[in-house]
């Protein structure tokens, strides 16, 4: 989950986490290039795509965002 000062927490899933974070920080992703640099503050691993997607959707919900904000403050 990338985070930068003054921005809201971001949640996402990736098989190659370090590569994805690096690409975000180098500006390769148009939707995130203006928010770099990102800092990884939480990782979780799941054995199936469905489990990972479910957790990602939770963190993007109101209840999940509350938890993420609590971890960062």
VMD Tcl script that draws the C-alpha trace (Angstrom):
set ca {
  {0.00 0.00 0.00}
  {1.76 3.11 -1.15}
  {1.49 6.34 0.85}
  {2.94 9.81 0.59}
  {2.62 12.88 2.77}
  {-0.66 14.69 2.21}
  {-2.16 11.93 0.10}
  {-4.69 9.27 0.86}
  {-3.60 5.65 1.27}
  {-3.63 3.55 -1.88}
  {-4.47 -0.15 -1.94}
  {-3.59 -2.60 -4.68}
  {-2.43 -6.09 -5.53}
  {0.65 -7.24 -7.41}
  {2.55 -10.45 -8.05}
  {5.88 -8.57 -8.34}
  {5.46 -5.95 -5.64}
  {8.92 -4.34 -5.72}
  {8.74 -3.96 -9.50}
  {5.28 -2.42 -9.35}
  {6.28 0.04 -6.63}
  {9.41 1.00 -8.57}
  {7.40 1.60 -11.75}
  {4.92 3.78 -9.84}
  {7.77 5.82 -8.37}
  {9.44 6.25 -11.79}
  {6.20 7.56 -13.28}
  {5.42 4.72 -15.69}
  {1.80 4.56 -14.58}
  {-0.15 7.58 -15.83}
  {-2.75 7.46 -13.07}
  {-0.15 7.56 -10.28}
  {2.79 9.47 -11.80}
  {1.83 12.79 -10.21}
  {1.56 11.31 -6.71}
  {5.08 9.81 -6.49}
  {7.08 9.01 -4.50}
  {5.23 6.18 -2.81}
  {6.25 4.38 0.36}
  {5.24 0.82 1.15}
  {3.72 0.59 4.63}
  {1.81 -2.73 4.62}
  {2.00 -6.00 2.71}
  {-0.11 -9.13 2.91}
  {0.16 -12.40 0.98}
  {-2.68 -14.60 -0.22}
  {-2.64 -17.96 -1.93}
  {-5.32 -17.15 -4.52}
  {-6.18 -14.21 -6.72}
  {-9.73 -14.22 -5.35}
  {-8.52 -13.81 -1.76}
  {-6.19 -10.96 -2.75}
  {-8.91 -9.23 -4.77}
  {-11.37 -9.53 -1.89}
  {-8.90 -7.94 0.53}
  {-8.09 -5.16 -1.97}
  {-11.81 -4.40 -2.36}
  {-12.19 -4.31 1.42}
  {-9.37 -1.77 1.79}
  {-11.00 0.39 -0.88}
  {-14.29 0.40 1.06}
  {-15.17 2.87 3.79}
  {-14.42 0.42 6.62}
  {-11.13 -0.62 5.03}
  {-10.01 2.97 4.51}
  {-10.68 3.65 8.18}
  {-8.33 0.82 9.12}
  {-5.63 2.02 6.70}
  {-5.85 5.56 8.04}
  {-5.56 4.17 11.58}
  {-2.35 2.33 10.63}
  {-0.82 5.51 9.27}
  {-1.70 7.87 12.11}
}
mol new
graphics top color blue
foreach p $ca { graphics top sphere $p radius 0.5 }
foreach p [lrange $ca 0 end-1] q [lrange $ca 1 end] { graphics top cylinder $p $q radius 0.2 }
display resetview
